[in-house]
Amino acid sequence: MTRIDTTFSKLSAKRRKAFVAYIMGGDPDFETSLSVMQGLPGAGVDIIELGVPFTDPMADGPTIQLAGQRALEGGQTLEKTLEMVRRFREGDTDTPIVLMGYYNPIYNRGVPRFLSDAKAAGVDGLIVVDLPPEEDSELCLPAQDAGLNFIRLATPTTDARRLPKVLQNTSGFVYYVSITGITGAAMAQAADVGPEVARIKAATDLPVIVGFGISTPETAESIARVADGCVVGSAIVKEIAAGKTLADVLGYVRSLAEGAHRG
């Protein structure tokens, strides 16, 4: 059982939906980003997705692309992102952390070294958006062997023929992308999401968490009602980019978490 598995087990016992928050590691700088990360659990976040900045983030919209650029310009690296996890774990040994990003930085570090370092730092899961199931031997299966969940994305275009392949080595949870396209592009609609979540849940016992297109407590609540929880990323990153105070950023996150938990 990873921290992710334990968290969902506890939430299920309480009949409560999960709220997952994404931030970009090192945006706008290491210490500010770490302070936000450290404040997320107290604001109601059940699972933290921590972005690893990359120079060619093909799945990300402008908001997260710019966050990655700011982080890289500030000197953020994969090593510094792992250092954020280590620093976070000094004060929180329970909240699950999922690293989200692209394969290139991991490949450059070397998969065995990366997995060992990530596990030692306190990482619980990985979302690597540019590694399809056909490449599971590259990272997915070694990650599972190392005790890390490998979380796969399903989308509106993941049809009945493709879905079993997507699910076969997924663990932790399934991340359902509510809209086609890049992050931050449109508003998620529960009426569209509900049937898709039901279709995925019919094929797996894993929780299904919905992301993309959620920026208000009301939307978080409506999406959580038809799924096992929701993810908010771009909207939180926008608050950080606007230079909001730590209290304001965490207050906004708290409002989203409360919406999701009402779902």
Secondary structure by P-SEA (a helix, b strand, c coil): ccaaaaaaaaaaaacbbbbbbbbccccccaaaaaaaaaacccccccbbbbbbbbcccccccaaaaaaaaaaaaacccaaaaaaaaaaaacccccbbbbbbccaaaaaaacaaaaaaaaaaacccbbbbcccccccccccaaaaaaacbbbbbbbccccccccccccccccccbbbbcccccccccbbbbaaaaaaaaaaaaaacccbbbbbcccccaaaaaaaaaacccccccaaaaaaaaacccaaaaaaaaaaaaaaaaac
